[in-house]
Structure formats: structure tokens, C-alpha cells
């Protein structure tokens, strides 16, 4: 039996969508679905969980994500547990792919799905990595079919939005540490699996969609403290390999364009303290020569839209030297139509700290 554990805090409509899409896709398997209601202040009505086969567990107090998952596993009857966030919407065949990967890679401690954005359709999660104090989410925001995210791969760090593992392995490593509440508990779990010699693996063929932002401010209430705790616990064992995703993307871009030793200007529009590392890695992988860098870090991290005319003057737009833009999320530059319309060159490149590298002219088409 497979026990699917869905933790819930808020947004009943999204939970109903999640369950309505899970149940038809698992009919051919021996499965139980357990919903853990972790919001005792606003208890979930049983009528929201049609059909009646879905089991409802009510937490006596708010345990946070990790504690709610542990509560679900304690009640599970299956030999395998599959953690699913309440805002995940799976597609047909997702469970088949997860189970096939588990059979093909028996040394994997857990199998995760490739998670796409429910609104934009791009990549949300394909493993995770660290560079400095930055969490790198490989190729986040890129198209679902991006070639570098099309292969299954082992990761030291793994988000738990959709994660399959044996119940025995979960209990052997102590499950989720509830002290992490709602952030970094999945990374802590993945590190325990990696330390045990059974790293987590992303199954690129197992695709699910993610809504996001359904729990409100409680999701981030202890974020800084849990991040600090994670680094305190694991900093000596973390493989700091977050730059490799940007290097791979830049090498792929270079293979399609003649860029050898071209002079570039660099515009740093990222909030990362490690911005110089990303520019250096990109310029080396692209084999370009950065002759001057403008640095205008935004006041907030992960801005959804950056207006280039607010950071760079119009004389810069008119320069006949290509520009390498570094941002936190590369889609934040997509709505600068007037700026790019008046650029005299078509060889500008945008990169971000999640490993994306694109020629601006290609996504303007």
C-alpha cells in the first residue's frame, strides 16, 4: 500500500482541486489518502473531502509542515509514503513515473517530481542546491521542456512538495524535524538521506503543478531562523555546487551562438550577496569578456518585474555593446519591451542565480 499524506493549513478550494486530480490517477494502485488538517483554529469540514475514502486527521495544535507530515506517517498503513502539498495538482502518469524510478534506482532514499507552476507552466522545482547563503532552485521559471531539466538526477537537497519514500526509511532517519516548522525541513530531511548514503532523486518524467502562496504569512514566519538552523547543522557537509547549473546553461547557450571573447557590459540587478560569483561563472562559461559592470541591486529579493529604465540610464540602452543582465529571476526582465526595442544589438543575455541563461532576442520573438 502507498499512503499519500496531504498536509493542509488553508485554502479549501485548492485542496479540493488537489484531491480531485489525485484520486483518478491512482485508481490502479493500492492507495490510501490521508489529509492532515494542521489548522485547529479553522478546522476543515469533512464534507470538503469527498469521497469518504479520504481519511482526515486533525492536529490538536498547529505543528507546522514537518510535524503535520510526521503525524500523517504515524497514522499511515502503507509501506511507502508519498508526501503531497495541498496545492499540488498532478497529471496522469505521475505516480507511475515515481514508482518506476524507485524500482530503477533502489539506492535512492526518496523520489521527487518535477514541479511546474500552475499559472505560468514553467519550472518551479527541479531539485535544489546552495551557493554561499543562496538557495539555488535549478532552472526555476524556465519552460517545462527545458533540456537541462529533462533528465532524472540525484540531488543532495530536495523540496518535498511531492516526495515518495519508504515508511521504514523515513522512520529510520527520524522523519521531519518539527523544529523547522514550515521551511528548510525538507532540506534537512534530504541531508539526512544523503548522509545515510541514499540521496534523493528527481524523476523528470513525473510532472505535477504547484499553486503556491496558499498558507499566508505563517509560511514565512520562522524562515530566517530555520534557514540559520539549517546552515548551522549542515554547513560542513553541504556540497556548495549551486553555480554548476548556471555554468551548464551558459555552455548550452554558447553552443548555439558565436560569443567567443566578445566584450560585454554587465548589469547586476540581483539582490544576492554573491552576485560577483554568478557574473564570473557566466562570463567564463560563455567565454565572453566583461569590460565594465554596473551594479544596482534592487531593494527587495525576487522582484517579479524590474523596470530597466529605473536602474540604467537611456544612454546605456543606446550603447552598441552587448549587455549581460544578472537578476534574481530571469523572467523579471521580460516586460521591458520599450527598452529592448531600442537596443541597437540583439546579443544581450539575461542570467539569474537559479541557473537560467537566455539570449534576450530569443524570448522576444
Residue pairs with C-beta under 8 A, 6 or more apart in sequence:
1 30
1 31
1 32
1 77
1 78
1 79
1 80
2 26
2 29
2 30
2 31
2 32
2 78
2 79
2 80
2 81
2 82
2 95
2 164
3 31
3 32
3 34
3 72
3 73
3 76
3 77
3 78
3 80
3 81
3 82
3 167
4 22
4 26
4 31
4 32
4 33
4 34
4 81
4 82
4 84
5 34
5 36
5 69
5 72
5 73
5 76
5 81
5 82
5 83
5 84
6 15
6 18
6 19
6 22
6 33
6 34
6 35
6 36
6 72
6 84
6 85
6 86
7 35
7 36
7 38
7 65
7 68
7 69
7 72
7 83
7 85
7 86
8 15
8 35
8 36
8 37
8 38
8 39
8 44
8 86
9 38
9 39
9 62
9 86
9 214
9 215
9 218
10 39
10 42
10 214
10 215
10 216
11 86
11 87
11 211
11 214
11 215
12 44
12 45
12 48
14 86
14 87
14 211
14 214
15 35
15 44
15 48
15 86
15 87
16 48
17 89
18 84
18 85
18 86
18 87
18 88
18 89
19 33
19 35
19 49
19 50
19 54
21 89
21 90
21 91
22 33
22 84
22 90
23 33
23 51
23 54
25 90
25 91
25 92
25 93
25 94
25 95
26 33
26 95
29 95
30 78
31 78
32 53
32 55
32 76
32 77
32 78
33 53
33 54
33 55
34 54
34 55
34 56
34 57
34 72
34 75
34 76
35 44
35 49
35 54
35 55
35 56
35 57
35 86
36 57
36 59
36 68
36 69
36 71
36 72
37 43
37 44
37 56
37 57
37 58
37 59
38 59
38 62
38 63
38 64
38 65
38 67
38 68
39 59
39 62
40 58
40 59
40 60
40 61
40 62
41 62
43 58
44 56
44 58
46 56
49 56
55 75
57 71
57 72
57 75
59 67
59 68
59 71
62 218
63 70
63 71
63 178
64 178
64 180
64 181
64 182
64 185
65 176
65 180
65 181
65 182
65 185
66 175
66 176
66 177
66 178
66 179
66 180
66 181
66 182
66 185
67 176
67 178
67 181
69 83
69 160
69 175
69 176
70 175
70 176
70 178
72 81
72 83
73 81
73 167
73 170
73 171
73 175
76 167
78 167
79 166
79 167
79 168
80 102
80 164
80 165
80 166
80 167
81 164
81 165
81 166
81 167
81 170
82 95
82 98
82 162
82 163
82 164
83 160
83 161
83 162
83 163
83 164
84 90
84 161
84 162
85 160
85 161
85 162
85 210
86 214
87 118
87 210
87 211
87 212
87 214
88 115
88 161
88 162
88 208
88 209
88 210
88 211
89 118
89 208
89 209
89 210
89 211
90 113
90 162
90 207
90 208
90 209
91 207
91 208
91 209
93 205
93 206
94 113
94 162
94 206
94 207
94 208
95 206
97 113
97 203
97 205
97 206
97 207
98 111
98 113
98 162
98 164
98 203
98 206
99 164
100 203
101 108
101 111
101 152
101 201
101 203
101 205
101 206
102 108
102 111
102 164
105 111
105 152
105 201
107 197
107 198
108 154
108 198
108 199
108 200
108 201
109 165
109 169
109 173
109 193
109 194
109 196
109 198
109 199
109 200
110 158
110 163
110 164
110 165
110 169
110 189
110 190
110 193
110 200
110 201
111 163
111 164
111 165
111 200
111 201
111 202
111 203
111 206
112 125
112 127
112 155
112 158
112 159
112 160
112 161
112 162
112 163
112 164
112 200
112 201
112 202
112 203
112 206
113 161
113 162
113 202
113 203
113 206
113 207
113 208
114 123
114 125
114 126
114 144
114 149
114 202
114 203
114 204
114 205
114 206
114 207
114 208
115 123
115 124
115 125
115 126
115 159
115 161
115 162
115 208
115 209
115 210
116 122
116 123
116 124
116 144
116 207
116 208
116 209
116 210
117 123
117 124
117 209
117 210
117 212
118 209
118 210
118 211
118 212
120 141
120 331
121 143
121 144
122 140
122 141
122 142
122 143
122 144
122 331
123 138
123 139
123 140
123 141
123 142
123 143
123 144
123 146
123 149
124 137
124 140
124 161
124 210
124 212
125 137
125 140
125 159
125 161
125 210
126 137
126 138
126 139
126 140
126 149
126 202
126 204
127 138
127 153
127 155
127 157
127 158
127 159
127 200
127 202
128 135
128 136
128 137
128 138
128 155
128 157
128 158
128 159
128 187
129 135
129 136
129 138
129 155
129 156
129 157
129 239
129 241
129 242
129 244
129 245
130 136
130 157
130 238
130 239
130 240
130 241
130 242
131 240
131 241
131 242
131 243
131 274
131 277
131 353
132 240
132 242
132 272
132 273
132 274
132 277
133 231
133 273
133 274
134 242
134 272
134 273
134 274
134 353
136 242
136 245
136 353
136 354
136 355
137 354
138 148
138 149
138 245
138 354
138 355
139 146
139 148
139 149
139 245
139 249
139 354
139 355
139 356
140 329
140 354
140 356
141 329
141 330
141 331
141 352
141 354
141 356
142 149
142 330
142 356
144 207
147 252
148 245
148 248
148 249
148 252
148 355
149 204
150 204
151 204
152 201
152 202
152 203
152 204
152 205
153 201
153 202
153 204
154 199
154 200
154 201
154 202
155 190
155 199
155 200
155 201
155 202
156 190
156 191
156 194
156 199
156 200
156 238
156 239
157 187
157 190
157 191
157 200
158 186
158 187
158 189
158 190
158 200
158 202
159 186
159 187
160 185
160 186
160 189
161 208
161 210
162 206
162 208
163 186
163 200
165 193
169 193
169 198
172 196
173 189
173 192
173 193
173 196
174 192
175 189
176 185
176 186
176 188
176 189
177 185
177 188
177 189
178 185
179 226
179 229
180 188
180 226
180 229
180 230
181 221
181 222
181 226
182 215
182 218
182 219
182 220
182 221
182 222
182 223
182 226
183 219
183 220
183 222
183 223
183 226
183 227
184 226
184 227
184 229
184 230
185 226
187 230
187 234
188 230
188 233
188 234
190 199
190 200
191 233
191 234
191 237
191 238
193 199
193 200
194 200
194 237
195 237
213 219
231 238
242 353
242 355
243 277
243 278
243 281
244 355
245 354
245 355
246 278
246 281
246 282
246 285
246 351
246 353
246 355
246 356
246 357
247 281
247 282
247 284
247 285
248 285
248 355
249 351
249 355
249 356
249 357
250 281
250 282
250 285
250 286
250 351
250 357
251 285
252 357
253 259
253 286
253 349
253 357
253 358
253 359
254 285
254 286
254 287
256 359
257 347
257 359
259 286
259 287
259 288
259 347
260 287
260 288
261 287
261 288
261 289
262 288
262 289
262 322
262 347
263 288
263 289
263 290
263 291
263 321
263 322
264 283
264 288
264 289
264 290
264 291
264 321
264 322
264 323
264 324
264 349
265 290
265 291
265 292
265 293
265 294
265 316
265 319
265 321
265 322
265 323
265 324
266 279
266 283
266 290
266 292
266 293
266 294
266 323
266 324
266 325
266 326
267 293
267 294
267 296
267 311
267 312
267 316
267 323
267 324
267 325
267 326
268 275
268 276
268 279
268 293
268 294
268 295
268 296
268 297
268 326
269 296
269 297
269 298
269 306
269 311
269 325
269 326
269 327
269 332
269 333
270 278
270 297
270 298
270 326
270 327
270 328
270 352
270 353
271 297
271 298
271 300
271 301
271 302
271 328
272 278
272 328
272 353
274 353
275 295
275 297
275 326
278 326
278 351
278 353
279 290
279 293
279 324
279 326
282 324
282 326
282 349
282 351
282 357
283 289
283 290
283 324
286 324
286 349
286 357
288 324
290 324
291 321
294 312
294 316
296 311
296 312
298 306
298 311
298 328
301 328
302 328
302 329
303 328
303 329
303 332
304 329
304 331
304 332
305 332
305 335
306 327
306 332
306 333
306 336
307 336
308 317
308 333
308 336
308 339
309 317
309 336
309 338
309 339
316 323
317 339
317 342
317 343
318 342
318 344
319 344
320 344
320 345
321 345
322 345
322 347
322 348
322 349
323 343
323 348
323 349
324 348
324 349
324 350
324 351
325 333
325 348
325 349
325 350
325 351
325 360
326 351
326 352
326 353
327 333
327 350
327 351
327 352
328 352
328 353
329 352
329 354
330 350
330 351
330 352
330 354
330 356
330 358
333 350
333 360
334 363
340 348
340 360
340 364
343 360
346 359
346 360
346 361
347 359
347 361
348 359
348 360
348 361
349 357
349 358
349 359
349 360
350 356
350 357
350 358
350 360
351 357
351 358
